[in-house]
Amino acid sequence: MSRHAWFIKVGLDTTPVCATNLIADYVSSGVPNFLSIAHKVFDQVPLKDTPLWTSLISAYARSNHPHKALQLFSRMLHQSQSNPDARPNHFVFTAVARAIASAPQHLTLGQTLHAHIIKSGFLPGNIIVETAFLDWYSKCGLVECARTLFEEMRSRNLVTWNAIISGYVQNGQESQGLELFYRLKCREFYVPDEYSIATVLSGCGYVQDLLLGMQVHGYAFVSGFESSCRNSLANMYFYCSRVASAERVFVGSERDLVSKLVKIRGYVFNHMYADAVKYILSMENAVEMLVMDQTVFVPLLSTCAKMHLLNAGKQVHGLFITLVDSHNTADLLKESRAIIGSALIDMYSKCSDIGKGLKVFESWLPERHVPLWNSLLSGYINNGLIEDAKALFEDMPEKTIVSWTSMMTGYVQTDLPQEGLNLLAKMYTGEEGARLEGNCLTFVVALEACSHLTDLDRGKQIHAKIIRALLDADGNVAVGTALVNMYSKSGNLCYTLRLFDAMEEKNVVSWTSAIMGSAVHGFAFQALELFQRMVNMGINPNEVTFTAVLTACSHCGLVDEGMQYFMQMRKRYGLTPVKEHYTCLIDLLGRNGRLEEAWHLVEGMEEKHLSDGCSTGAIWAALLGACQLYENVEIGKKVAEKMMEMEKQISTASVALSNVYAAAGMWNEVYRVRESWRRKGHADGEPGLSRICTQPC
């Protein structure tokens, strides 16, 4: 730079004042290697004063080089003992606090420095230093320490308030942050700035507080901050599932890179994967966006996984490899490589190309992070490769609670619930490493295993463990629903309903579990009453809910009511009936002797319901069973002929038809059907089985 050359010419480049100005010039210029040049300027000064030290320490801290900043600060403290002009001031302490905040592993160093500053007399009373350390405590996750420092401050400014509110929001305590925002504006009468508004909008989005978010939006509009907070507003609406409102926020504005990322993540968050892909394809600089911000790789790969876009996923993978090989972006990708690698494995496994996912896993050398192992484990499980998953689980160098829970889920999904419970016992005994505590999902999977086994005793033991281990179990809807389901399938309906009524929060799955439990235990009117309560509370039923309702009507003989509920599915809730609903309805009509009506209903079903013969087998079987009950040979014969058109249904149809003839006393026809069945080679039916769970003595 010309100014630097002139200082060298006149011999002033080694004076502290000129060197400080030169460092500021290089930092603001953004030239390549500006930090190394600034450091060389710094090293040429023989007697360094406090402003010179501060300029370089601050430059390293702002440029995300915390270790260099801390090393310089250590040297400064050492030299200040012999040079009084180099003693740290509040600007130095602020820069060092910023450096430690970006390196949370130096927690003890930060606490030691805080104590040193108090001993030096800078605290309390210096609002700049206090705010810097408040921000440091928040970024290190010690938000309660930050709050204590905040409350002890003699004076505060808007920056201080923003720091503490942001600390709460960033540490998952959004409610406390929103309360402080109310105190800031309505009790302390500060005027929030755009940073305050952006922070509180993030908090509203995380807790999905749409009402407060809309109020803050109104304040931003009145205050003139709507344009500068546009991305935060859209993000809040996306998190609150108001996609149309989020899209309106962007109307008429110049969309920058951040806006595009917000929109893509918003679509993915709301499971609008087709919209995300369509939006990305409409962009002219999609590749440039990926180069500028690599965090978009994860939602993009999630979209490919959900929509099974294997070729698109491969293209994203190829672009990622290109960026890794690029010197300009390799450093930026260091921290996110493991996350993107996990997303790649997940994408390939969900696109049924687990072999490619394995190659991605094997390419992550020399170090493989735990998320990569967990992603491959989930990939094996999702593709039904339980033995490969078991072998991988045993080879894992480190198992987290995610690893154990995934393996348990694999066992339960492949109808091996006993092995899943055995694995839970191993986890708590610490047979394969350190003993771990289960989380909500672990216990949900364990309760599902007990439901499969109808093992009430072990279900009760897990329930007791949940009460002891999970302080927030009462408010967890997934755990509550799993408990309701387990007690219901284990035959304890009374306790099922007590648990259900005690749940603080219920969703459609919770209600459906309670309705189905009452229905299968013969309490049909109770099930229908629960359904009405659910509808009255504004919760829309889903397909499984109607299966439970139709089951209740079938058990109670409520034919007309069942037909009405069946019609409600389409007309009121827009749900398309599937084979389970038709099976329940045919069973309902058949149990009540309305076989002609049931026959015409099955014949008149839309073509799309009959396109898959295997999927309609249960419907014909239900009607054939009703024919046996009422000894209706004519309809039974026609139903059996329909079933025999499906090769997989020949054995079932032959046995059921022979039973229809037997119920009618037509033994010659019974013999004829069974002989025909044997001659065609379909007599080797699959044997039935029962499973009884016993406890050791």
N, C-alpha and C positions, 0 to 999 in steps of 0.2 A: 504494500500500500504506500502511496506517496507520502502520507503523514509519517509513517514509520521510517521511510527513507530519510525524510527531512530531520527527524529526531536523531537518527544515527549520524547524519552529517554534522549536526551541531553538537553532538555528544551528550544529548539529554535522554537517550533511550534507556539508560540505567538508573535514572532517578525514579523514586517511587511514584510521584504524581504522574509523570508522563507514561510510565509503564502501566499504571492503572487505567489511564485513558486508552492506551493501545489495546489492552485486554478487552475493554468494553467495546472498542471498535471491531475487533475480530469476532467477538461473540455475536454482535448484532449483524455482522456482514453475512454470516452463514456460509463462508467460503469452505471448501473441503479441508478437513483436518484443522479446523479453526481452534480446537481445544489444544492440540499438540503445539501449534504455533504460539497460542497464548501462554502455554506452560513454559516454552522456551524464553519468551519475553520476561516472564516471572523469574526464571532461574538466573537471568543476567543481572538482576538487581542485587547488589551485595547487602544493603541494609533495607530490609522490607518492613513497611509499616502496616498498621491495621487495615486501612482501605485496600492496600494491594492484596493482602491475604484474603480479605473479604471478597474481592472481585473474582479471584480464581476459584475459591471454594464455592461461591454462589454459582459460577458458570458450570462447574462439574455437577452440582446438585440439580440445577435446572435442566441439564442435558442427560439426566438419568444415569449418572456415573457416581453412585453414592460411595463406593469404596474409595475412589480417588479423593472425593471430598473429605471423607473421614481421615484418610492418611494425611492430607494437608493440614487438617485441624489438629491432629496429633503433633505434627511438626511445629505448628504455630504455638501450641501450649508449651512445648519444650523450649523454643527460642524466646518466648515471652519472659522466661525467668531471668534472662540476661539482657533483654531488650524491652524496656517499658513501653516503647512506641508500638510494640506488636501485640499488646494485650487484647484479647477478644472483647468485642462490644456486642450490643444487642443485634446488630445486623449479622454478625458472624454466627451467633447462637441460633438465629432464625434460619440461616442457610443450612446449618448442621442439622437442625431439627427436620428440615425438609429432606435432607439426605437420608437420615435414619428412617423417616416415614416411608421412603421407597425401598428400604431394606429391613423389613420387620424382624428378620432374624437377629438383629442387633438390639433386642429389647432391653437387655441388661445395660448396654452402653447408653441407651437413651435415658433410662432411669438414673444412671450415675451422673450423666450430664445435667439432668434436671436438678439433682441434688447439688451439683457443683455451682449451677447458676444461682440457686437460692442462697448458697453460702457466699457467693461473690457479691450479693446485694442487688442483682438485677431483678429479682423477684422477691416478693410480689410488687406489683405496681407498674410494670412495663407491659402494656397491652399488646405490643407487637410480639414479644417473646412468649407471653402467655398464650396468645392465639396460636402461635406456631406449635407449641407443645401440646395444646389442646387438639390440634389437627393431627399431630403425631400419635397421640394416644388413640384417637379414633381409627386411624389407618392401621394401627397394630392390633385392633380388635378390643382394646381396653376402653370401651365407651363409658363405663361407669367411672373410671379414673378421669376421663375427659369431662364428665359431668361434674365431678367434685371440683376440679380445677375451674370449671366455668362458674359454678356457684360461689367460689371463693374470690373471684376477680372483683377488684374494687370498681372498675369501670369496664364497659363493653362497647364495642361498635358493631356495625352491621356485619363486618367480616367475621367477628367472633360468633355471632348468632348463626351465620351461614355455615360455619365450620362445625358447630355442635349439631345442628339439624342434619347436615350432610352425614355426620358421623353415625347418627342413629339410623338413617335410611340405608347407608352402605353396610351396616352391620345387622340388617334384618330386623331392626326394632322400629319399624316405620310409624307405629302408633305414637310412640314417645316423640318422634321427630315432628309429627303433625301437631301434637299437643304444644310443643315448643314454638311452632310456627304461629299457632293461635295466640300464645303468650306474647310473642314478638310483635304481632300486629295489633292485637286487641287490648292488651294490658300494658305493654311497654311502649306502644304507639310509635314503633319504628316504621319506616316506609320500606317495604321489601323491594329489592332490585330484581333484575332478570335472573340472577343466579339463585336467589331465594325461591323464585317462582318455579324455575326448572327443577330444583331439588325437591320441592314439595309435590310437584306433579309426578316425579318418579315415585315418591312415597305413596301417592294416591293410586298409581298404577299397580304397584307391588301388592297392596292390600285390596285392590279393586274397589276403592271407595269412589264410585262414579259421581255421587252427589257433591262431595267436596271438590273433586277434580273439576266439575263443571263450574262450581263457584269460583275456584282459582282461575279458570279460563275467563270467566266474566271479569274478574279483577285485572287480568293481564290485558284484556281488550280495552278496558277503561283507562288503564295506566299507560297504554301504548307499547306494551311489551309482547303483544301477540306475535308479531313478526319474528322477533329474536328468539322467542320460545316455541316456535312452530314445531320443531322436531320433538321437544318434550311433550307438547300437547298431543301430537299424533301418537306418540309412544304410550301415553296414558290411556287414550281411547282404545288403542289396540289391546293393551293389557286388560281393559274392562270389557273386551269383546264387542266394542262398538266400532266395527270396521268402517261402516259408512261415514260416521263422524270423523274418524281418522283421515279418511280419504278427502273429506271436504276441507280439512285443515290445509292440505297441500294444494288445493285448487287455486290457480292463478299465481302461483309462486314459482320462482326459479329453483328447481330441485338440485341441491348440491349432493355430494357423495354421501354425507351423513343421512340426508333425507331418504335417499334410495335404500340405504342399509336399514333404516327404521321401517320402511315399508315392507321390505323382504322379510325381516324378522317378524313383523306384525302378522303377515300372511301365514308364516310358518307356525307362529304361536297359536293362531286360530284355526290350524289344520286346513288352511286354504292353499293346499300345495299346488293345485292347478293354476290358481291365480299368481302364485309366486313364480312358477315357471314361465307363465305368459308374460309377466312383467319383466323378468330378466331377459327374455328373448326380444322384447320390444326396445331394450336399451342398446344404444349405439356403442357404448364404451364399457360393456360388462367385464371384459378382461381387464381393462384399466382399473375398474373398481376392485377387482380381486387383488390386483397388484398393490393398490394403495392401502387396502384394509383386508388382511388375511382372515379376520374373524368371521367373515361372511361365508367361508368355506363350510363351516359346520351346519348352519341352516340350509345351505344349498345341498349338501350331501344328505341331510335329513329329508329334504324334499324328494330327492332321487330315490331314497330308500322307501319312503311312504308310497310313492307312485310306481315303484318297481321300474324306474328308468335306468336300466343297467348301462346302456350306451352313453347316456348323458353323464352318469356317474363316472364312467371311464374317462370321459373328456375332462371332467373336473380333476380327476386323479392325475391325468397327464399334465394339466396346467400346474398343479401343485408340485409335481416333480420338476418341472421347468423352473419354478420359482425357487425351489430348494437349491437347484444347481446354480442359480444366479447369485453373484457376489453381493448385489445390491439389496436383495431381500432375505438372504440366508440368516443374517443376524436377527431380523424381525420375526422369523419363524421359529427361533429356538424355543421360546416359551410355549408356543401353541402347537408344536409338532406332535406331541403326545395326544393332545385333544383331537387334532385333525386325523391322526392315525387311527384313533378309536372310532371316529365317525366313518372313516373309509372302510374299516372292517365291518362295522354295523351295516353300511350301505351294501357291501357285497353279500353279506349273509342274508339280508332281507330281500335281495334280488336273486336268491337261490344260487349264488356262485361262491360257496364257502371256500372252494379251492383257491380262488383269487384272494379272498380274505386271509387265508393262511399264508399266502405269499407276502401279503402286506405285513403281516405279523413277523414273518421270518426276516424281512428286509430291515426291521428296526434294530439294527445292531450298532455298537456293541451293547447297548443298554435297552432293555424293554421295561417300560413303566407298567405299574399295576393296572391302570385303565386299559392297556392293550390286551393284557391277559384276560381281563374281565369281558372285554368286547368279543374276543374270540370264543370264550366260554359261552356267552349268550348266543353267539352265532351258531355254535354246534347244537345248542339246545333248541333254538328256533327252527333248525333244519332236521330235528328228530334224531340227531346223532348222539344219543345219550352215552354210549360207550366211549366215544372220542372225547366227550365233555368230561367224563369221569377220569380218563387218563390225563387230560390236560389239568384238571383240578388237582390231581395228585402230584403233578410236576411243578405246580406253581411255587416259586420261591417265597412269595409273600401272599397271604390270603387275607383280604379285607372282609368286612361284613357283607359287602356287595357280592363277593365271590361265593361265600357260603349261601347267601340267600338265592343267588342265581342257580346254584347246583341243586338246592332244595326244590326250587321251582321246576327245574328239569325233571326231577324224579316224580313230582306230583303230576306234571303234564303228561308224562309217559306211563301213567297208571302204576307208579311205584311209590305210593304214599308212605309205606312202612320204611323204605330206604330214606325218604326225606326226613322222617322223624328221627331215625337213627343218626343221620348227619347232624341234626339239631343237637342231639345229646352229645355227640363228639365235639361240637363247637363249644359247648358249655363245660365239658370236662377238660378241654385243652389238650386233647390227644395229638393234634397235628399243629402244634405251635402254641402261641399265646391264647389264653381264654378270652373270648370276645362276648360282648353283650349284644343281644339282638335289637333290631330297630322295629318300627311299626310294620314294615313290609315283611320282615322275617317272621313275625308272629302271625301275620295274615296268611302267609304260605303254610305255616305249621297248622293253623286252624283249618285250612282247606284240606290238608292231609288227614286230619282227624275227622273231617266231614266225610271224606271218601271211605274211611274205615269205620264210620259210625262209632268211633272210640270216645265215648263220653268221659271216661276217667282221665285219659291223657289230655282231652280238651279242657277239662276243669283245671288240671295242673298248669297248662299253658295260660289259662285265664288268670290264675293266681299269680303267675310270673308277670303277666302284663300289668296287673294292679300294682305289684311291687316295683317293677322296672320302669314303666312308662308313666311319668307324672301327668302327661296330657292325654292319657288314653281315653278319658271320658269325652273329650272333644274331637277325637279322631274318628271320622265317619267310616274310613276303611276298616279299622280295627273293630268298631262297633258292628258293622255289617257282617264281618267274618264271624264274630261271636254269635250273632243272631242266626246265621246260616248253620253254624256247627251245632248249636243246641237244638235247632229245628230238625236237622237231619239225624240227630242222635235220639230223637223222640221226646225231648223235654220241652214241649210246647209252652207250658206255663211259664218257665223261666225265660224262654225265647221272647215272649211278649213283654215280660217285666224288663228285660234288657232293652228291647226296642223302645218302650215308653221312656226309659231313662236316658236314651241317647240325646245329647245336646243338639246335634245336627243330623239331619236325615236327608238322603238324596233318593233318587228313583230306585237305585239298587237296594237300599235299605228297605224301602217300602215293599219292593217286589219280593225280597227274601221273607219278610213277615207274611205277606199275602200267600205266597207259595207254601210256607210252613203250615198255615192254617188250612189251606186247601187240601194238601196231601194227608193231613191228620183227620180229615172229615169234618172240619168246622167251616163249612162252606159259607154260611151266612156271616160268620165273623170275618172271613176273607173278603167278602164283598163289601162289608162295612169299612174295612181298612182301605179298600180301593176308593170308596167314596170320600173318605177322609183325605186321602192323598190328593184326589182331584180338587176337592174344596180348598186345599192349601195352595193351589196353583202349580202343582208339580205334574208335568205331563208324563203319562205312562209311555213305556217303550214296548217293543215286541214281546219281551220276556214277561212283562207285567200282564199282558193280555193272555199269554199262555197260562199263567197262574189263575187269572180270572175265569177263563174257559174251563180249566180243570176243576175249579170250585163249582161252577155251574153243572158240570158233568156229574160230580160226586153227589150233588144235591137234587139232580133231576130238574133243574130250572132251564127247560128247553127254550122257551120264548125269550127269557132274559139273556141266555147265551147267544141266541141269534142276534139280539139287539147289540150286545157288546161286540160281536163279530162285525156287524155293520159299522159300528162306531170307529173301528180301527181305520177304515178308509175315509169315511165322510168327515169325521171330526178331528182326527189326529194325523191323517195323511200317511198311515202305515200300511204297507203291503203285506197281506197274510202270507205266511210260508207254511211248510208242511206240518210244523208243530201245531199251528192254529187249526188247519184243516183236520188233522188227526183228532184233536180235542173235540172239534165240532161233530165229526162223524161218530166219535165215541159217545158224545152226548145224545145224538139222535138215535144211535143204535141201542143204547141202554134203555131208551124209552120206547122201543118198538117201532120207531118211525123209519123203517128200512127203505121204503120206496123213496121217501124224501131224501134220505142220505145217499141213495144210489144216484138219483138225479143231480144232487149237488156235486158229487164227485165227477159225474159225466160232464156237467156243465162248467167245470173249472176252466179257467183260461189256459191257453196252450202253454204259456210260459211256466205254469205250475206242473205241467205234465211232460215237459221237455226232457227231464232227467228221470228215467224209470226207477232208478234206485232211490231217489229222493222221495218218491210217492209210494213206496212200498209199505211204509207204516200206515198210510191212510187206508189202503186196501185191506191191510191186515186188521185194522180196527173194525172195518165194516164186516169182514168175514167172521170175526169173533162175535159180533152182534148177531149175525145170521145163525151161528151155532146156538147162541143163547135162546133165540126165538124159533129155532128149528125151521128156518126159511131156506129150503133147499133150492128153490128157483133162483133167488138173488145170490145165494152162496155159490152156486155153480158159475154164474156169470162173473162174479168177483174173482173166483179162483182162476177162470180162464184169462182174465186181465193180468193177474199176478204171474201166471205161467209164461206170459209173453216176455217177462223179465227173467233172464236165466238165474239171477241170484235169488229169486223168490220162489223157485220151483219146490224146494223142500218145504218151505213154510206153507205155501199154498196147498200142497198135497196133504200134509198133516192136518191143517185146519179144515180142508174140505172133507176129509175122512171123518173128522170129529162132527161136522155138520150132519153127515149121513148117519153117523152112529146115534146122535141125539134124536134123529127122526126115526130110528129103528130100521133103517135101510141097510142091512148088513151085507147084502150082496154088492151094493155100491161101495161100501167101505172096503171090501176085499178087492174089488176092481181097481179102485184108486191106488191102493197100496201096492198091488202087483205091478201096475203101470209105472209107479214111482221107482220100484226096484229094478224093473227092466231097463229103464232109462239111465240107471247108474247114479241116481241122486239120493240114494238111501243113507249115505254116510253124513248125517247131519252133525252140526257142531254141538257137543254136549253142553248142558247147562252147568253152572257152578254157583256155589254160595260162598260167602266169606264171612266168618265170624271172628271178631277181634277178642282175644282172650288175654288176660293179664297173668303174669307169673305168680305162683303162690308165694 
